[in-house]
Amino acid sequence: MLATAGGTAVVQAAGTDAWEGFRQRVAVWFGRGDAERESGELARLDQTASALDIGDGVSAERVRIRQEALWQARFEGLLEGLAQDERDRAAAELQSLLDTHRSSGTVVGDGGLAVAGDLHVSADHHSVAAGVVNGGVHLSPPPPPVSSQG
């Protein structure tokens, strides 16, 4: 499950504002203190970002699925190749990396936007704003106006 979340996070982060920082942290995680291995992981992550930059459509979805599976396998492979105590430590580090990435704010995907925190959607000057909510919503009345001081 952790490896699956890692593969999904790599694919979702590619091409977003979060990519540079996330790819660096993933490469450090894979490098395990080896600068040469870390550099190789950065190159692999860049290849993934390039592969995912093919536009929309069925072929783009196939590429996303393939890249998620590829990274899931890479995460699984590294974890399985470690001794139990190292595996536990690496899994905790990966979970922390993914938690930090998830809580870092906005994730943009096909036709969607997930935001940790507030999102304000507005329209003015005869424009259109739209949003879709999946889940619960709690609405409260706006605060009363502040009386102006004259």
C-alpha positions in Angstrom: 0.0 0.0 0.0 2.8 2.4 0.8 4.5 1.6 -2.5 1.3 2.2 -4.3 0.9 5.6 -2.6 4.4 6.4 -3.6 3.9 5.5 -7.3 0.7 7.5 -7.4 2.3 10.5 -5.7 5.2 10.6 -8.2 2.7 10.6 -11.1 0.4 13.2 -9.5 3.3 15.6 -8.6 5.0 15.5 -12.0 4.4 18.8 -13.9 3.0 20.6 -10.8 4.5 23.4 -8.8 5.4 20.8 -6.1 7.4 18.7 -8.5 10.9 20.1 -8.0 10.9 19.7 -4.2 9.1 16.4 -4.3 11.4 14.8 -6.9 14.4 15.9 -4.9 13.0 14.3 -1.7 12.1 11.1 -3.6 15.6 10.9 -5.1 17.2 11.3 -1.7 15.0 8.6 -0.3 16.0 6.2 -3.1 19.7 7.3 -2.9 20.0 6.2 0.8 23.1 8.3 1.2 24.6 7.4 -2.2 25.0 10.6 -4.3 25.5 8.6 -7.5 22.3 6.6 -7.0 20.5 9.8 -6.0 21.6 11.4 -9.3 20.3 8.3 -11.2 16.9 8.6 -9.5 16.7 12.3 -10.5 17.2 11.2 -14.1 14.5 8.5 -13.8 12.1 11.0 -12.2 12.8 13.5 -15.1 12.1 10.7 -17.6 8.8 10.1 -15.9 7.9 13.8 -16.0 8.8 13.9 -19.7 6.7 10.8 -20.4 3.7 12.2 -18.7 3.9 15.4 -20.6 2.1 14.0 -23.7 -1.2 15.7 -23.4 -4.6 14.2 -22.9 -6.5 11.2 -24.1 -6.3 7.4 -23.9 -2.6 7.2 -24.6 -1.9 9.7 -21.8 -4.0 7.6 -19.4 -2.0 4.5 -20.4 1.3 6.3 -19.7 0.0 7.5 -16.3 -1.0 3.9 -15.4 2.3 2.5 -16.6 4.4 5.2 -14.7 2.4 4.6 -11.5 3.1 0.8 -11.8 6.7 1.4 -12.6 7.3 3.6 -9.5 5.2 1.3 -7.3 7.5 -1.5 -8.3 10.6 0.6 -7.7 9.4 1.5 -4.2 8.5 -2.1 -3.4 11.8 -3.3 -4.8 13.9 -1.0 -2.6 11.9 -1.8 0.5 12.0 -5.6 -0.1 15.8 -5.5 -0.6 16.4 -4.0 2.9 17.0 -5.9 6.1 13.9 -5.7 8.4 15.2 -2.8 10.7 16.3 -0.8 7.6 13.0 -1.6 5.9 11.0 -0.3 8.9 13.1 2.9 9.0 12.8 3.4 5.2 9.1 2.8 5.3 8.7 5.4 8.0 10.8 7.9 6.0 8.7 7.2 2.9 5.4 7.6 4.9 6.7 10.9 6.2 7.7 12.1 2.7 4.3 11.2 1.4 2.5 12.9 4.3 4.5 16.0 3.8 3.7 16.0 0.1 0.0 15.5 0.8 -0.2 18.3 3.3 1.8 20.7 1.2 -1.2 22.1 -0.5 -2.6 21.6 -4.0 -2.6 18.6 -6.2 -3.8 19.1 -9.7 -5.0 16.1 -11.7 -7.1 15.4 -14.8 -10.3 17.5 -14.4 -9.7 18.0 -10.7 -8.0 19.9 -7.9 -7.4 18.8 -4.4 -6.5 21.4 -1.8 -5.4 21.1 1.8 -6.8 24.2 3.4 -9.0 26.9 1.9 -9.9 27.3 -1.7 -11.8 30.4 -2.9 -13.6 30.2 -6.2 -15.2 33.5 -7.4 -16.5 35.1 -10.5 -16.8 38.8 -11.3 -17.5 41.0 -14.3 -20.0 38.6 -15.8 -17.5 35.6 -15.7 -18.2 32.1 -14.6 -16.8 30.1 -11.6 -17.5 26.5 -10.9 -16.6 23.8 -8.5 -17.6 20.3 -7.6 -17.6 19.0 -4.0 -17.1 15.3 -3.3 -17.8 14.9 0.4 -19.4 16.9 3.2 -19.8 20.6 3.2 -20.6 22.9 6.2 -21.9 26.3 5.4 -22.1 29.1 7.8 -23.6 32.6 7.4 -21.1 35.4 6.5 -19.9 37.5 9.4 -21.8 40.7 10.0 -20.5 43.8 8.4 -18.1 45.9 10.3 -19.5 49.3 11.1 -17.4 52.0 9.5 -15.8 54.5 11.7 -16.4 58.0 10.6 
